[in-house]
Structure formats: C-alpha cells, structure tokens
Amino acid sequence: ILMLLFGVVSMTIVAAYMDVQFLGNALTFMMTYVWGRRNPDVKMSFLGFFTFNAPYLPWVMLGFSVLLGHSVTIDLIGIVVGHCYYFLEYVYPVLAGVRGWPLQRIMEPPSALCWLCGDYQHEQVHWVG
C-alpha cells in the first residue's frame, strides 16, 4: 500500500509540471520496475522472440511502446518513480546501516497505515542443518 501511495503522490506532483492527465501506464511501469528489481533471476520472454531477465522488462516495454509510436514521457515517469521507491525502500536502509547513519529507513509506513492494513512482521528464515 505504501508503494502505491508513494507512486500516486509522486506521479501526481510530477504530472502537474509535465502536463500529463492519465497516469495509469506510469503506475504500471513503476510496479513493473520494482518487481523486476526484486526478482532479478526471473527469465522473461517478450512475444516469444527473445528472452531477458526481469529487471529489463520495463525497458523492453518502453522500447515496444516507442515502436508503436507512443510518447515515452508517461512511461519514463513510472520508471523514475519506481527507481526512487526502490532506492528508498531497499537500497538506502542497507547503505545507512553500513555507514552508521542515524536515519535507517525513510520509507517507514505511518502508524495509522499499519493500524488500518495490519502490521506485517517479516520473519527471518534460519537454516538448521
């Protein structure tokens, strides 16, 4: 939910300056970008012609959009916002932990959102063997 809220707010702010009215494709590109970065080993096939790894999916979709003659502005907004979310959610906490920065997580969900949607506690899996 936090990813969608971050995407909607960020894209709305950017769209106000870029004269864009419909952001459905941008939100799709944002989710595709984050999914691809979180699943780097997944093999994909585009129209059965060539295969690639999941992190390249938004770029393949962008290329196909260009081949169809569409504007890349909306798609690039989604990729940029997806990259910002991925960095703030997954890269920055590791970087802050290694460097000892006092602010460890920027994308911490507000307590009202945790109360509304339920609190997810990520359990670590330990190998016993």
HUURUR-V926359 format. One record per residue. N is the residue number from 0. RES is the residue in three letters. OMEGA is omega in radians with two decimals (NA if undefined). Layout:
# HUURUR-V926359
{{N:RES:OMEGA} {N:RES:OMEGA}}
This chain:
# HUURUR-V926359
{{0:ILE:-3.12} {1:LEU:3.11} {2:MET:3.14} {3:LEU:3.11} {4:LEU:3.10} {5:PHE:-3.14} {6:GLY:-3.11} {7:VAL:-3.13} {8:VAL:-3.13} {9:SER:-3.12} {10:MET:3.10} {11:THR:3.10} {12:ILE:-3.14} {13:VAL:-3.09} {14:ALA:3.12} {15:ALA:-3.13} {16:TYR:-3.06} {17:MET:3.11} {18:ASP:3.11} {19:VAL:-3.09} {20:GLN:-3.06} {21:PHE:-3.07} {22:LEU:3.13} {23:GLY:3.12} {24:ASN:3.13} {25:ALA:3.12} {26:LEU:3.08} {27:THR:3.12} {28:PHE:3.12} {29:MET:-3.14} {30:MET:3.10} {31:THR:3.12} {32:TYR:-3.12} {33:VAL:3.12} {34:TRP:-3.13} {35:GLY:3.11} {36:ARG:3.13} {37:ARG:-3.12} {38:ASN:-3.01} {39:PRO:-3.07} {40:ASP:-3.14} {41:VAL:3.10} {42:LYS:-3.13} {43:MET:3.05} {44:SER:-3.14} {45:PHE:-3.13} {46:LEU:3.11} {47:GLY:-3.09} {48:PHE:-3.13} {49:PHE:-3.13} {50:THR:-3.12} {51:PHE:3.09} {52:ASN:-3.03} {53:ALA:-3.14} {54:PRO:3.14} {55:TYR:-3.08} {56:LEU:3.13} {57:PRO:-3.14} {58:TRP:3.06} {59:VAL:3.09} {60:MET:3.10} {61:LEU:3.10} {62:GLY:3.11} {63:PHE:3.10} {64:SER:3.09} {65:VAL:3.12} {66:LEU:3.11} {67:LEU:3.08} {68:GLY:3.13} {69:HIS:3.07} {70:SER:-3.11} {71:VAL:-3.05} {72:THR:-3.10} {73:ILE:-3.14} {74:ASP:3.12} {75:LEU:3.05} {76:ILE:3.12} {77:GLY:3.14} {78:ILE:-3.13} {79:VAL:3.12} {80:VAL:3.07} {81:GLY:3.10} {82:HIS:3.11} {83:CYS:3.12} {84:TYR:-3.12} {85:TYR:3.14} {86:PHE:-3.08} {87:LEU:-3.08} {88:GLU:-2.99} {89:TYR:-3.08} {90:VAL:-3.07} {91:TYR:3.14} {92:PRO:3.10} {93:VAL:3.13} {94:LEU:3.14} {95:ALA:3.11} {96:GLY:-3.14} {97:VAL:-3.09} {98:ARG:3.09} {99:GLY:3.13} {100:TRP:-3.09} {101:PRO:3.12} {102:LEU:-3.04} {103:GLN:-3.11} {104:ARG:3.09} {105:ILE:-3.04} {106:MET:3.08} {107:GLU:-3.12} {108:PRO:3.10} {109:PRO:-3.08} {110:SER:3.11} {111:ALA:3.11} {112:LEU:3.08} {113:CYS:3.12} {114:TRP:-3.09} {115:LEU:-3.04} {116:CYS:-3.06} {117:GLY:-3.10} {118:ASP:-3.14} {119:TYR:3.08} {120:GLN:-3.13} {121:HIS:3.14} {122:GLU:3.09} {123:GLN:3.13} {124:VAL:3.13} {125:HIS:3.14} {126:TRP:3.09} {127:VAL:-3.11} {128:GLY:NA}}
